Amino acid sequence: MPDTLDRYLEQHGDRFTSELRELCAIPSEATDAGALDAAARWCGERLVSAGAESRELRVDGAPALVVGEVGAGKRTLICVQHYDVQPAVPLDLWRSPPYDPAVRDGAVFARGVDDNKGHLLLRIQAVEAYRAIHGDLPLHVRFLIEGEEESGSTNLARLLALDATLTDGDGALKEGGAIDAAGRPQLLLGGKGIFYVELRVRSMARDAHSGAATHLPNAAWRLVTALDTLVDRGGRILIDGFYDDVRPPTEAERAHLASLPFEADVIKRLYGIDAFAWGRSDVEARLASVYEPTCNICGLISGFIEEGTKTVIPSEASVKIDFRLVPEQDPARIGTLLRAHLDRRGFGDVELVAKEGTRPYRGRIDDPLVRAAQAVAEEEIGTPALLIPSSGGTSPMWQVCGKRSLANVTLGMGHPGSGAHAPNENILLANYWKALRATVALFRRYADQV
């Protein structure tokens, strides 16, 4: 099969790369409904051309859930993907326009090329390649491609409720995946949840001259004071009850994580830091990245922030915060606890606006899907695969896998410098072809895996 697949990719590789650039040229950000519709249509048409049946599900004008069905067999593999992307701003930091995909130095640069359009497309192309070489797939593959993953999968549960069979399966191939700096495939078996919130303060009817700072209330100071109550100097979150539902790792889980390499030096070099936050050692940082929740300030806005000077007392201030959650934390409960925390400390005037929430999910490590993915990753990439219990990011696997407690796994091609969610996001084409080959192999391996 490898020789046959190599010939197929040699014949169709340029087309596959052109397709990737075409999909990434669609600016499918949350604020662009037309672009989201265009991306959904593009995915549906590409599924059909790969031999799948495709349909769109919609609720209340939300972006479509694109459903693709192909193949038959005793197992069903659910491919959970998304066509929406993070905002491309700040645009001035991009070397080439984010929606004019560029190929240079063996890489493709575009917003969404790693997260998640490249991973989405290579899975569809793998279906085409398998069918062209071998005929019908030996298992049933169901694509669930949503358009709100980057904004919290707000309507996914309602969309899935339109057809209760959509989450009936045996395992899920989740979005993403990576190959580390040493060339080892990283297979993620879950992800953290998220509660995203905005806190707002209004201290006066309008801004004022800063000469009155002796007696007029400053909204920025008020907000900063409230924020200072949330996290201690060691990074522990101070919200009462926040850790009540956190399940600490077992000794076996600790031992497994300790057995995995952690590229601390690579991470520090990539971000230009000398040490990890909160004074954490490399070992502590590794453990926290998988098993601890977070409270992160995403952005602060208040007063005069342009070039030059303006002496002003801000009357308004706001902050965007994301909490990354671990099993068994519930984002709705975290919102309730945060409101109570602020009220008890005298910050009843701080408005809380919940933006999104997704539950965490971590699947089984001892599952046929995980064994199959590990085998094909090692065969196609040629190095031992790393089974990582959870990523620091969030995907809607609870909605898809929770009902049947399905295993889920990544099989992807990101790299440490991919820059997902950042300017100059990119993927390495060499990794792309490795991941595509591994995905083709996965279809047969998972169909037969015990």
Beta strands, then each sheet from edge to edge (+ up, - down):
strand 1: 53-57
strand 2: 65-70
strand 3: 76-82
strand 4: 102-104
strand 5: 107-109
strand 6: 140-146
strand 7: 171-173
strand 8: 178-179
strand 9: 185-188
strand 10: 190-191
strand 11: 193-202
strand 12: 208-209
strand 13: 296-302
strand 14: 312-313
strand 15: 316-325
strand 16: 351-358
strand 17: 361-362
strand 18: 386-388
strand 19: 407-409
strand 20: 426-428
sheet 1: 1+ 2- 6+ 3+ 7+ 19+
sheet 2: 4+ 5- 20+
sheet 3: 8+ 9- 18-
sheet 4: 10+ 17-
sheet 5: 13+ 15- 11+ 16-
sheet 6: 12+ 14-
end
